[in-house]
Amino acid sequence: MSRQVSSNPVWERTAPGADTYPALEGKGRAEVVVIGGGFCGLSAALHLAEAGRTVVLLDSHEPGWGASGRNGGHVIPGLKLDPDRLSKHYGVKTGELMSDATARAPDLVFDIIERHSIQCSPRRTGWIQLAAGPNGLRLIEDRVRQMQTRSIDVEILDRNAVIESTGAEGYVGGLIDRRGGNINPLAYARGLARALTSHEATIYGRSRALSIKQIKGKWVVETESGQMTSTRLVLCTNAYTDNCWPRLAKTIVPFVTGAVATEPLPQSLRESILPGGQAAADNCRLLSWFGLDPEGRLIFGGRTGTWSESTNSSDYRDQIRRMHGAFPGLKNIAVEHQWCGKVALTADHLPHAHKLASNLYTGLGFNGMGVAMSTLMGKFLAQLVNEDSEGAVFPLSPLKTLPLHGYLVPVVKTVVLWKKFLDRFYP
């Protein structure tokens, strides 16, 4: 008899139980309304509440329901663009400031976890990036050079060191960045929500924002069964951005990624797979990532075979094939969980912050690096609301819709096929 595979994220096994948050009923008021209960919205709301603001957070389901509770839990320093490219993109002064601030984003995550005693299995043992071929290795060597000139604790790993530190086959080298780490992301989201309510903020679950209007200088958010009015509004919906604000959804590509989790590994395998407790990802154009949960299950994620959030086992076959390619010893180990969620991609691979209107801010597009970057973006959005420019990280930019966004699926399918070709023949 085949084992039933759960479509729930494996993180539910070790996360504290979810608190219950009522739906918004009737009319209410607050200084600030935050829409979206992922890391970005929770971080923004928490920093605002800590600053003494009266805050209400609205979520369409519950905190951590979306990508925040479904990702790999990798706490990754920095951005997709390395420091030299950031300086070229933004200019030296802004680029270096952004590089430095985002490099320290894991500090913010682990500080919040410690200050609020969030039980999310935090491990700050570093983050490993792997190269599958010579092109990927050249990128890693250049990245390490840039970081070492900035006195960052990053080290090159040769093929043997990769096998020793990860147990994964098929990689020619890599790096370890000791600023990074990993957590149970669902537990982190639930812990942020509890910290938020401890500061007398209010969370409403099952309260999707259906419309946003500015009336006589106030923001009015309509839900199915209620209405919330505020002076300031923060929109933190990322890959789940809908049509509440015109054109915002057309600035990102909501790309579906997924993960599988094995049963707990036997000790004979556990000793050789990520023995130091790090999380890892390769730098392929269609990358794969992996790590361990607190009970020793291997979690392996990346691109799925679907363009919608699917629970169909056939859509995870390619992931399982890639997992077995990296870890042949897992071919007889059962898969217990398979799940997916949406990642918000941007054309320049950078997060975007926008002032959409008077007293209305948003940040989105974390490109698969959401634990640290969305937490940092939430703090930045809170600074904007509080008119605090000290240590500002992300430059505000105008909305720029992506060309051919109305033909998103065929365009993305074409790009995926091209990247798959490049990964196979020019790794």
N, C-alpha and C positions, 0 to 999 in steps of 0.2 A: 504494500500500500504506500503510495507517495505521500510525503508530508505536505500539509497545508502551509502555504507561504503567506505570511501576513502582509497586507498592503499598508500597514501603519509604520511610521519611522521607528527604527530600533531604539531610538532615544527614549521612547515612552517606558521602556523596561526599567531604566535606572533614574529617570527624572522624578522629582516629587510630584504628587498628584496635582492636577489643575484646580485652581480656585474657580468658583462660580461667580461670573459677573453678569448682572441683570441687563436686559435690553433697555434702551432709553425709552421711556414712556412720558408723553406730554412735553411741556416746554421747560427749558432750563437755561441758566446763564453761567458763564465763567469768564475769567480774564483771557484765558488761552484755551482753544480747542485744538487737540492734536488728532488727526485722522490717520489710523494705521497703528496696529499693535505689534509690529516687528521690532527688531533691534533699534532701528533709527527712530521710530516714533516713541518707543519706550525710553530710549536715552534722552531724546529731546524733552519729553514730559518730566522725566526724573530730574534733569538739570534745571528745568523751569521751576518745579516744585521745591527743589532745594534752595532756589533763589527767592522763594517766598511767593511765587505766583499761584493763583487759584487755577488749577488745571483739570480739564476733562479730556479723557482719551476715548475715542470711539473706534471700535474694531468690528469688522463684518462677521467675525467668528469669535475667536478668543486670542489673547496674546500668544504669539508664537505659532499660530496655526499655519501661516504661509511658509515662505522660503526660510525664515529665521529658525523655525523649529524642524526643518527638514534637511538642512545642509550638513556638511561634513564636520562642522565644529572646529575647523582650522583657524587659528588666530594668527593671521599673516601680516607681517609688517610691510609697509610700503604699498606701492601701486603697481599696476601692470607696466607702466612706463618707468624705466630706470632713471636715476637722478640726472644724468646728462641729457636724456630726451625730455625730461620735465623742464630743464633749464632752456632747452631749445624751443619748447612749445610755449612756455609762459614768459620767457626772459629769465636771466640768471637770478635776480633777487627773488621774484615770486616762486620760481622753480625750486630754488634751494630751500626757501621757507616751507613750501609744500612737502618737499622730500623729507625734510627733518621732522615735520609734524606728523606725517603719515607713518614714518619709520617708528615713531613713539606711540602709535595707536594701540599696540598690545599692552603698553603700560597702563593706558586708560582702562582697558577691559579688565585686566587683572586687579587694578586698584578698586574698581567698582565692585568686583566680586569679593574682595577682601573687606572693604568698608561695610558692605551690606550682608556679609556672611552668606553669600549665595552658594547653595549646595549644587554645584554643576560639574564635579570631578575635574577641576582645573589642573592642567599639567603644563608647566612652562619649561619643557625640555628641548625646545627648538622646533624648527620647521625645515623639512627637507624638500628640495626641488631636484628633479631628475631629468637627464637628457637621454633620449632614445637613439640619438645618432650624432654625427659630427656637427651639423648645423645647430642643433639644440645645445651641444656642448660649448660651441663658440659663444653662444648667447650667455650661457652661465658663466664662462670665464670672463667675459666682458663685464657682466653684472658684478662679479666678485671684485674685479679690479676697481670698478667705480666705488664700491662700498668700502673696500679696504683703504682707499685714499681718503675716505671720510671717517676712518677709525671705527668702522662698524665690525662687530664680531661675527664675520662670515668666513667659512672655510670651504675650499674645494674638496670634493670627494672623488677619488678615482673609482674605477670599476669594482675593484675588490672592496673598497670602503663602502660603496653602495650596497653590495651584497651583505657585508657584515652588519651594516646599520639598518637595513630594511628587509633583507631576505628576498628582495625582488630580483627577477631575472630580466634580461633584455635591455638593460640600461648601461650606457658607456661611461657615465660619470654623473656628477651632481654637485650640490652645495648643501651645507647646513647653516641655517640662519638662527642663531641662538636667542634672538629676540622673540621668536614665535612660540607657539604652543598649541594646545587644543583643549576643548571643553565639551560638555554635553550641551548642545545649543538650545534644545528645548527647555532644559532645566535653567539655563541662563535667562531665557526669555521669561519664564515663569518667575524666576527670582527677581528680575527687573520689575515685573508687574507688582510683586509683593512689596518691594522697596518703594515703589511709587505710591501705593495705597497707604504705606506707613507714614508718608508725608502729607496725608490728608487729601491726596488727589483722588479723583473718581474715574473708574473704568467702566465703560458700558460695552458688553459683548453683544453679538448678534444684532449689531446696529450699523448696518452699511450706510454710508453717506450717499444719498441719492441725488442731492443737488447742493450746490454752494452758491450763495448769493450775497452781495454786499448791499445792505439797505441802511441808508442814513448813517454811513460810516461804520456800521457794525456788520460782522460776518454771521450769516444765518445758515446753519447746516440742517438739512431735512433728512430724516431717516424714515423708515417705514412706519414707525409708531411714535416718532417724537421730533422735537426741534430743539437745537442748541444754538444760542446766540453768544458771541464773544467779540472782544475788541481785536484780538489777534488770532490768526489761524496758521497751523503748520500741517502741511500735507506730506505724509510719509507712507506712500502706497507702493513705491518701487515697481517691481515687475507685475504687480496686481493693479496698477493704475488703470482706471476705466475712463469714462467720459465725463466725470464730475468737473474737470477743468479742461476747457477746449485745447486741443493740440498737444497736451502734455504726454499722453500715451504714445503719440507719434514721434517722440524724441528718443525712444528706446526700442530695443528688440527683446520681447519676452521669450527667452530661449529655454526650452524644457530640458532639464537634466535630472538624472535619477541615481539611485544607489541600491545596492544589494548588501545584505549583511548575513554572514554565515552563522552557524551555531557556534557556541564557544569553542575555541580551538583547543585541541589536546595539548598537553604540556610539551610534547615532542616538537610540535610546530610553533607553539607560542614562544619557545626559547630563541627561535631563529627569525621570527617575523617581528620587525620593529621592537627589538629587545629594549631599546632606550625609551620607548613610549612616545616617540615623535609621531607626527602626522606627515604625510608626504604627498606630493603631486608632481607629475611630469610637466614639461613645457612644450609638449606636442601642440600643434595647432588645434586639434580636438583632444584636449587633455583628459587624463585620468587622474584620480586622486584616491588615497586610501588611508586608513587609520584603524585604530582599535577602540572598542567601547570599553567601559570599566570592567565588564565581565569577560573580556578576551575574545569578542567576536570581531572578525575582520569586516570592515565596511569598505566597499569599493564603489566609486562613483564616477560619473562623467556623462557624456552624451547618451541619450536613450534612442530607441528606434521609433519614437513617436513625436508628433507635433502638438499633442495635447496631454494633459495629465492623466496617464493611463495606469491601470492596475493589471493589464493583460501581461501574462508571463512572457509571451513571445516578444514583447517590446524590451525585455531585459536580457535577451540571449546574447547580444553582442557584448554587453557589460560583463556577463559571466564568462564569456570566451576570453575577453581581455584580462579578467582577473586570473583565470587559469593559465594564461600565457605568462603572466608575471609571477604567479605562485602555483606551479604545477602540482605541488603537494596538496592543494586544496580540492582536487578533482573529485575526491570521495567525501568531501565535507559538505554537509547539507546547507542550503540557503534557507534562512528562516524568515527574512524580511526583504521586500522590494517596494520602493516608493519613489516618487518624483516630485518636482516642484519647479517653479519658474525663476530663472535668473535674469536680471535686467542688464542687457548689454548696451553699450553706447558705441558710436562710430569711432571715437578717439580712444576708447578703452579707459576712460577716466570718469569718475563720479561728477555729476553736474549739480550745482546749486543755483536756484533761481528765486528772484523776487517776482512773483507772479502778478502782484498788485499791492496796493498799500496795505501793510501789515499782514501779508500772506506770503509765506516762504515754503519752499520744498527742496528736497535733496533726493537724488535717485541715481541709479546706474552704477552698481558696485562691482559688476563684472566678475562675479564669483569670489570676491574677497570680502564678503559682507559682514563677518563677525566684527572685525576690527574697524573697517571703514565705515560701516553704517552706525556703529556706536559713536565714532568720532564725528560723523556728519550730524548725528542727533545733538551732540554737544554744541556744534557750530551753529545749528539752527536755533538752539536756545539762546546762544549769544546774540544772534541777529534780532530775535524778539526782544531781548534785554538791552539792545543797542550797545553791546559790549564788543568792541573791536579788538580787544587785547588777544593776541595769539591767533588771529583769524587764519583759517586754513585754506578754505576753498574760495576761489574768486567767483563772484556772481556773474552769470552769463545769461544772455537772452535765449529764449526758446528757439531751437532750430529743428524743425521737423525733418525726419530722414527722407531722402528721395525714394520714390517708389514704395512708400510705406503701405499703400493700398494693395500692393502685390507682395506682401511680406513673406508668405509661405513659399512661393516658388523662388523668390530671390534668395531666401535663407537656405533652401534646399540646394540650390546651385552652389552657394558659397560652401556649404558643408561638404558637398561632393568634391569640390576643388581642394579644400583643406585635407580631406581624406586622402586624395591622390598625393598631395605634397608630403603628408605624414608617412605614406608608404614608401615613396621613392626618394624623398629628400629629407630624411629625419634629422 
